């Protein structure tokens, strides 16, 4: 069922509650990456330009104690939003009460305020994270309609998404949420074929459900990153001191049997003497790793790069989640860079990065504008790829 989007709402003169995802990285009170703030601007601007009053709110990190509040306030985020939006953003440093209610009542059409970190409500009994019914009802009472533009939390049923949506007459997806549903949902449910999935990262356990769901849906599944070694060990190969989830070896065998020739594993790896940026390293075919090898695999090798590029040829939909190696270390970033380049070179393909480390890698390596869509939600996009219903999306009003 198609969901309402913000353009389906009459926002003029309305108090529009807007859940955004401003869970931005911060160091010493300064924002180090404002991508999530700028990504929310189209939805915010649409409501303001159409005469709505925006009441924006988000979580920021985990808040467990009163001491956490000092470093987890959204005040610096509101200031940055004000700068990129080009108009005043009134910040209200509370999550409920007379001060917030008065500030909302004073808002004029086309004005915006932001209230404090929703997870400040978690200090006393996890009211936000456990979707406390009273809290969701209270927040819903502050506005006329609800716009959810926070895909990053869509896989969680919290008071600030599901709680509000359940207690308000009308809710809709913002433009960012709509884009996520369209690209990630579309890639899984109705892809243009061939569909090639590329899965990396450290652990098989993080991606089991994704692999199981994609076996039935993808034409090819490429596996790289640290998780490749659990599969290689399941094939009876030596892996030296490489990362391996011993308790997942039998499962890896089952997944390989189910997938057959759909599953593409690396044929060589870059073995390093130790886990360090300056470690001595060599490239070895996976079949040639010695039984007494002391090194550990930190990237895929050139032969694997070529195999993966060949597998991607002609793909019309590509979904990528997880780097091919330890891309933070230049010596072991070649596989991830090569995958970025191979995807970027595809013509007429819909190319999607499912958030997390692969999104970080693509942005840091300068490939962000070469992809059709980079997801803002690592955990949410993974659960979408697993075929799960996301509560934050499910709770939005149907068209």
Secondary structure, 3 states (H helix, E strand, C coil): CCECEHHHCCCCCCEEEEECCCCCCEECCEECCCHHHHHCHHHHHHHHHCCCEEEEECCCCCCCCHHHHHHCCCHHHHHHHHHHHCCCEEEECCCCCHHHHHHHHHCCCCCEEEECCHHHHHCCCCCCCCCCHHHHHHHHHCCCEEEECCHHHCCCCCHHHHHHHCCCCCEEECHHHHHHHHHHHHHHHCCCCCEEEEECCCCCCCCHHHHHHHHHHCCEEEECCCCHHHHHHHCCCCCCCCCCCHHHHHHHHHHHHHHHHHEEECCEEEEECCCCCCCCEEEEEHHHCCCCCCCEEEEECHHHHHHHHHHHCCCCEEEEECCCCCCCCHHHCHHHHHHHHHHHCCCCCEEEECCHHHHHHHHHCCCHHHCCEECCCHHHHHHHHCCCCCHHHHCCCEC
